[in-house]
Amino acid sequence: MTPSPANSAVSLSSLLKRAVVDAHGKAIGRLEDAVTWLRDDEYPLLHGLVISQDGTRVFVPAIDIVSLDPDRIRLQAARQGPRPFERREGEVLLKEDVLGHRLLDVERSALVRAYDIRLASTKEGWAAVGLDVHKHHWFQFGAHEHHPARNWHSFLLLIGSPGALKSRFAASRIRRLKPAQLADIIEGASTQEQDLLLAQVHADPELEADVFEELDEDKQTLLFKSRTDAEVADVLSRMRGDDVADAIMDLPQERRQKVLGLLPPAQNAKVMALLGYNAATAGGLMGTDYLALPENQRVGDALSKLREATTQQPEALNTIHTLRADGTLAGTLTLVRALQLDPNTLLSDAADADTVVAAPDDDIVAVTTRMADFNLLTLPVLDPDGRVLGVVTVDDALEAAIPRDWYRRASGQPTATRRAKASPRPDQKGVSEQ
């Protein structure tokens, strides 16, 4: 964790409603709020204070602050008289906008609530350096100044408009979370929080596709409902074929063909083929990412192809499939075994010809049992002629096998296990009839 001066700083909650005194020690009002400007990779600097003075909110610039003490706030002689406070665009009020509001705890992958803010004097001036997200115990009577605070940079504020959240530093914090973690957070967020998070995720198209792949199917459908057909197709164009097929069938029937028509031709063909299978079968579980090479090539050739396959699903590349001259499956070779062999070894000599396979209409029980019995990370699915249609990966097999009501822990918190794909999928005819 980045070192933070948070625990040696003053508590904002202890300052609120405290007396503000002028250079002569005369009380001129009470502190109502603190105004800051957010900065990408620095602590937010205090722009000034909002003071309640005879029922009017006035603004005191930060340059006039002499000290911020728990008993009172001292100011130097003002350069000009106090002016009524008027909020400017881009300003963040620490009490109004942050205290009591939820924010993203990036280090712990959770939405938490801000109960206090720590302010410290820096070389540039007073700054917000830490946040207290610990709920007070009953015997502390609401006091937060004695709680341990954490570095401000461990969190991402969820305030303002979706566009206001977009920044280089916010993006770097978002990318510290895995897609499955972001999906869990989005599912547990309010509508406004979801909009802010999705706007940030949208800035990284590849991350956005990964997050949508991990979303619960009901949440995914709801989020796609608010997007245009072109926007939906844009996200789907970067998702795995089997996940796209599931997402297409979760759309209202009148939208399916329109969205399919907006997908790249190659992906459209793959998805249409997958839509012809029931989701509770090997054909419905399989993905179309896999590596298959002629058996007369060498192990080194296969490893080179693996290095180039940066856009394919990594889980599907644990196995190298070898093909006969007629295109039928000849054998399989695990990635670990390939790395152990001389690169000049022919695939025909290295691959296991006694391959465990599935037919497209094999059910989930048959698929998962076979993969468990033979300790398989992938299971090739073959057509009647012995050609590879796709592969079932162990993660997809587990998702299909785990009962849907196990997907959340007893506490009600989302787990990293995501969507089940075992619900029946309408046949392809239901998609093309528009």
Summary of the structure (lengths in Angstrom):
residues: 434
radius of gyration: 28.8
end to end distance: 54.6
largest distance: 94.9
contacts: 1367
relative contact order: 0.09
helix: 38%
strand: 25%
